[in-house]
Amino acid sequence: MEKGDDAAPPDRLRPANDNEPAQQPPDIDVEAALTRIAEAISRHIAREHIRAWRAANDNEPETSK
């Protein structure tokens, strides 16, 4: 350092293994987030079941003449 230089602020550098969050986490409604995830998983499972059902029943219905 040269004469007259200011010292670096103490919080300028942080160690790489610092487990402390750099900023506050956003305020989220965890219950609402988990509900949305569960709904998305349920829709995905329902679509898989519908596709499997359609694949098993891919024959055209017989029409009587």
HUZITA-V665929 format. One record per pair of residues at least 4 apart in sequence whose C-alpha atoms are under 7 Angstrom apart, sorted by the first residue. I is the first residue (numbers start at 1). J is the second residue. D is the distance in whole Angstrom. If there is no record, write none. Layout:
# HUZITA-V665929
((I | J | D) (I | J | D))
This chain:
# HUZITA-V665929
((1 | 5 | 6) (8 | 12 | 7) (14 | 18 | 7) (29 | 33 | 6) (30 | 34 | 6) (31 | 35 | 6) (32 | 36 | 6) (33 | 37 | 6) (34 | 38 | 6) (35 | 39 | 6) (36 | 40 | 6) (37 | 41 | 6) (38 | 42 | 6) (39 | 43 | 6) (40 | 44 | 6) (41 | 45 | 6) (42 | 46 | 6) (43 | 47 | 6) (44 | 48 | 6) (45 | 49 | 6) (46 | 50 | 6) (47 | 51 | 6) (48 | 52 | 6) (49 | 53 | 6) (50 | 54 | 6) (51 | 55 | 6) (52 | 56 | 6) (53 | 57 | 6) (54 | 58 | 6))
